[in-house]
């Protein structure tokens, strides 16, 4: 991690205005700011920046040293400071970068190679900026639409399967027991259940409860959810309910006997009442909106 000295001063509250202004221009600032702001009221031991850096460097060296009880007191404040710095270092420098969305929100951002990612509600991706030039790989939990810049192989890894491309546009939806990949441009290789499947533009494949289906066609130019719409074709009703919960940040109670019944249809993300009605009517259900965050479906 660069700018270690300035970051330590920032943590300790001894950074000057000019140093802070320069630090704000660095990539580290955006990652560390939320945590340091949240922990600014914590009581922390006083420490010297130079000593902390020296102590951290000693920690990185493969040496074994026995410290007596009396000597321990002398290093206590340095150790506390090093723990704070080392934690931030390993979370934000050595480990991966995480981007996530809450329920009822989406996010759009660029990767280090200018590839574009649009993240759907309740989703998360993890990737390494440090090794991106050598290995373009993303871990996805949820749903995202990718516009991948041409270059080395680009992998989207999920718990249920891996999607491999070079430069293309595609959508990946990976939830608990649901996995769907749709190709909008170029060519996509999907690896799931020890099988490799190639998708071309206008082709999609899904896996439900570990069962990989056949390749089917679609005509949309972009994923439906980018147009504030969710559509489903013969999927378990529970998947539909969970997606509505994510899009509106609500809780829906319903008879669990309905969970595995198949649903074909969709709902808009713009109006909660209309969305609930859109999934209730095809299932011959009525609904009651208890408050803004709780809905009940019943026969």
ZIJORA-V605344 format. One line per field, one symbol per residue. ss: DSSP state (A for helix, B for strand, O for the rest). psi: psi as a letter, one per 30 degrees, with the letter a starting at -180 (. if undefined). Layout:
BEGIN
ss = ???
psi = ???
END
This chain:
BEGIN
ss = OOOAAAAAAAAAOOOOAAAAAAAOOOAAAAAAAAAAAAOOOOOOOOOOAAAAAAAAAAAAOOOOOOOOAAAAAAAAAAAAAAAAAAAAAAAAAAOOBBBBOOOOOOBBBBOOOOOBBBBOOOOBBBBOOOOOOOOBBBBBBBBBBBBOOOOOOBBBBOOOOBBBBOOOBBBBBBBOOBBBBBBBBOBBBBBBOOBBBBBBOOBBBBBBOOBBOOOBBOOOOOOAAAAOBBBBBBBBAAAAAAAAAAAAOOBBBOOAAAOOOBBBBBBBOOOAAAAAAAAAAOOOOBBBBBBOOBBBBBO
psi = klheeeeeeeefggkleeeeeeeffleeeeefeeeeefgffkklkklkeeeeeeeeeeefkikkkkkleefeefgeeeeeeeeeeeeeefefeealkkklklkgllkklklfggkkkjklkhlklkljeegefejjkkkkjbklkkjkkkblkkkjklfflkkkldjaklkkjjaegkkkkkkfkbkkkkjkhgkkkkklkgklklkkhgjkalklllfkflkeffghkkkkjhlkeeeeeeeeeeffhlkkklkfffefkkkkaalkgfkeeeeeeefeefghlllkjeafgkkkkl.
END
